[in-house]
Every structure is written in C-alpha cells, then in structure tokens.
Amino acid sequence: MFTTLVASSKGGCGKSTLVTQLASHWAQAGQRTVIVDGDRQGSSFRWASLRPEHVPGVLAFEGGRKALKKLPPDTQQLLIDTAAGSGERELEPYLEHANVLLVPVLPSSFDLHATLGFLDELQSVNRIHRGKLPVALVGNRLKPWTHASQDALAQLAEQAPFPVVAQLRDSQAYVLLNALGKGIFDYQSEQVRSHQQDWKALLRWIRRQP
C-alpha cells in the first residue's frame, strides 16, 4: 500500500483537490483506492460518496487514527486529507503511515508566509529530518501569466526547504467536478487533457518514491 498524506497550515489551499484528483487518477488506473478524510468539513469523504456508478469507485472513511484501522487489506493507494492548521501533533497519527507528504501552496504573500512557517515545523519531524519521508510542494490555483504567480514560485524555490514538483493552474473545472464526485482523470476530452498535463510532474515524482 502506498500512502499519500496531504497537509497544510492554511485552509482553502487545495488539500481536498489534491486528494480527490489523485484518487480519480489511481482509481482509473485500476488500483484499489481509499481516502481517509481527517478534516471536519469532510470534502473528500463527500466527493467519494458522490462518485457515479459509471466511474471506478473510491472508498472513503471519516475520522483519524480509528479510520486507519478500517482499511481493506487489498488497499493499494491510500490518500489522507487533513484538517487546516494541522501541526506535528495533529499529523502524528498519519506521519508513521505516509510514504510521501504533499503541501499545496497558493500564490499569495499571506499563504506563502504561513506555509514557510509550516515547512520549518515539518523539518523537525523525525522521519522528515532523517530523509525517510519525502516532502513536496504543489503550487495551486496558479495563473502562470501573472507576476503574482511567478513571484510566488520564485520565492518558494528560494526559501522553501522542499521542492516544488508541480504547478496547477487556476480553473473552475475542479470546483465543478468536485460537486459531481469526479476528477479530471475520469474524462478524456481534449480540454480536460490539457489540465491533466499539469499533474504529470507530480505523478512522476510520486512514482519515483520508494
């Protein structure tokens, strides 16, 4: 079982988007995919419950440590969605299970400041400090043609202790698909394929991890 933990100190940065879109990818790839939603808002859990019958299902559980005990033995991909503002103490139940940790970042000075503080805290986590838990940043809701997005990525590259492995453009497609229990990988239209390109770098990075 490969476990992807998604966390951030900032709410509304796209944790659930990362979880649900990756879940749709793994499900479409034929892998038994499970979500553990540790966020009280329950966005990822609700998304999984809305999956239509004609797309591969994704099993989801609400709760934290207790939910990890409910995982089916044939689970191949586990995605963990965490609450906003989680620190090392709140993440502890999940850190020991994770193979990778993803941190979504929005291109604003407020979000960057909060995220850099969170990343400093992560460096003190034993598994991360010893290089046993790979951490990657994902730029989210970017507008590549704007100075704000370009400056944010430059600041992250300069100051963040972990690499930025993907840049996801700002799009209403994610909002619409989340309401339907779907992901961009559930479609094959030309328009959606252009969005899928944004995820290739992230998927390559995940596959390279042990």
C-alpha positions in Angstrom: 0.0 0.0 0.0 1.3 3.4 -0.9 0.1 6.3 1.3 0.0 9.9 0.3 -0.5 12.4 3.1 -1.7 15.9 2.2 -1.4 18.7 4.8 -1.1 22.4 5.2 -1.3 25.0 7.9 -3.6 27.1 5.7 -7.3 26.4 5.0 -8.7 26.6 1.5 -5.3 25.9 -0.2 -6.5 22.8 -2.2 -5.8 19.8 0.0 -9.1 18.1 -0.9 -8.5 19.0 -4.6 -5.2 17.1 -4.5 -6.7 14.2 -2.7 -9.7 13.8 -4.9 -7.9 14.3 -8.2 -5.2 11.9 -7.3 -7.9 9.4 -6.2 -9.6 9.7 -9.5 -6.3 9.0 -11.3 -5.4 5.9 -9.2 -9.0 4.6 -9.5 -9.0 5.0 -13.3 -5.6 3.2 -13.3 -7.3 0.2 -11.8 -5.9 0.5 -8.3 -7.9 -0.1 -5.1 -8.1 3.5 -3.8 -9.1 4.6 -0.4 -9.5 8.1 1.2 -9.2 8.8 4.9 -10.7 12.3 5.5 -9.5 13.8 8.7 -10.9 17.2 8.0 -14.1 18.1 9.8 -15.5 19.7 6.6 -15.5 16.2 5.1 -15.0 17.4 1.5 -13.1 14.4 0.3 -15.5 12.0 2.0 -18.4 13.7 0.4 -16.7 13.6 -3.0 -16.2 9.9 -2.8 -19.9 9.4 -1.8 -20.9 11.3 -5.0 -18.9 9.1 -7.4 -21.3 8.0 -10.2 -21.7 4.3 -11.0 -20.1 4.6 -14.4 -16.6 5.6 -13.0 -14.4 3.5 -10.7 -15.4 3.8 -7.1 -13.2 5.3 -4.3 -13.8 4.1 -0.7 -13.7 6.8 1.9 -13.7 7.0 5.7 -14.2 9.9 8.0 -12.1 10.3 11.1 -8.4 10.0 12.0 -6.5 7.1 13.6 -9.6 5.0 14.0 -10.3 5.1 10.3 -6.8 3.7 9.5 -7.9 0.5 11.3 -10.8 0.1 8.8 -8.7 -0.1 5.6 -9.4 -3.1 3.4 -6.4 -5.4 3.2 -6.3 -5.0 -0.6 -5.9 -1.2 -0.5 -3.2 -0.2 -3.0 -3.4 3.6 -2.8 -4.3 5.5 0.4 -4.8 9.2 0.4 -5.1 11.1 3.7 -6.8 14.5 3.8 -6.0 16.5 6.9 -7.6 19.5 8.7 -6.4 23.1 8.1 -3.9 24.3 10.7 -2.6 20.8 11.5 0.8 20.8 13.1 3.1 17.9 14.0 0.9 16.9 16.9 -2.2 16.7 14.7 -0.4 14.9 11.9 1.3 12.4 14.2 -1.3 9.6 13.7 -0.7 9.8 9.9 3.1 10.5 9.6 4.2 7.0 10.5 2.0 5.6 7.7 2.9 8.0 5.0 5.2 7.3 2.0 5.0 10.9 0.8 3.8 14.2 2.1 2.3 16.9 -0.2 1.8 20.5 0.7 -0.4 22.7 -1.6 0.5 26.4 -1.7 -1.5 29.3 -3.1 0.3 32.2 -4.8 -0.3 34.9 -2.2 2.0 36.6 0.3 -0.2 35.5 3.2 -0.3 31.9 2.2 3.4 31.8 1.5 4.3 33.2 4.9 2.0 30.7 6.6 3.4 27.8 4.5 7.1 28.7 5.1 6.4 28.6 8.9 4.7 25.2 8.5 7.6 23.8 6.4 10.1 24.9 9.1 8.0 22.9 11.6 7.9 19.9 9.3 11.7 19.8 9.2 11.7 18.9 12.9 9.7 15.8 12.3 12.0 12.9 12.9 11.1 10.9 9.7 11.4 14.0 7.6 14.6 15.2 9.2 16.2 11.8 8.5 15.1 11.8 4.9 12.7 8.9 5.4 9.5 10.8 4.4 9.8 12.8 1.1 8.0 16.1 1.1 7.0 18.1 -2.0 5.2 21.4 -2.6 2.4 21.8 -5.2 1.7 25.3 -6.5 -2.1 25.5 -6.7 -4.5 27.9 -8.4 -1.7 29.5 -10.3 -2.1 32.0 -13.1 1.2 31.5 -14.9 0.8 34.7 -16.9 0.7 36.9 -13.8 3.6 38.3 -11.9 2.0 37.2 -8.6 2.2 33.5 -9.5 5.7 33.9 -11.0 7.0 35.7 -7.9 5.4 33.2 -5.6 7.1 30.3 -7.3 10.4 32.1 -7.3 10.1 32.8 -3.5 9.3 29.2 -2.8 12.2 28.0 -4.9 14.5 30.3 -2.9 13.2 29.9 0.6 11.4 26.6 0.9 13.4 23.6 2.2 11.4 21.2 -0.1 11.0 21.2 -3.9 8.0 22.5 -5.9 7.2 19.5 -8.0 4.0 20.6 -9.8 2.2 23.7 -10.8 -1.6 23.5 -11.1 -3.4 26.3 -13.0 -6.4 28.1 -11.6 -9.6 26.5 -13.1 -13.2 26.3 -12.3 -13.2 22.7 -13.7 -12.0 21.4 -10.3 -14.9 23.1 -8.5 -17.5 21.7 -11.0 -16.0 18.2 -10.9 -15.8 18.0 -7.2 -19.5 18.7 -7.0 -20.1 15.7 -9.2 -17.8 13.3 -7.4 -15.5 13.2 -10.4 -11.9 14.1 -11.4 -10.2 15.3 -14.5 -8.9 11.8 -15.0 -12.4 10.5 -15.4 -12.6 12.3 -18.8 -10.7 12.1 -22.0 -11.8 15.2 -23.8 -9.1 17.5 -25.3 -9.9 20.3 -23.0 -9.5 18.1 -19.9 -6.3 16.5 -21.2 -4.7 19.9 -21.1 -5.5 20.0 -17.3 -4.1 16.5 -16.9 -0.8 17.7 -18.2 -0.4 19.8 -15.1 -0.4 16.7 -13.0 2.2 14.7 -14.9 5.2 16.1 -13.0 3.6 15.4 -9.6 2.7 11.8 -10.7 6.2 11.2 -11.9 7.6 12.5 -8.6 5.3 10.2 -6.6 6.2 7.2 -8.7 9.9 7.8 -8.1 9.5 7.5 -4.3 10.2 4.1 -2.6 
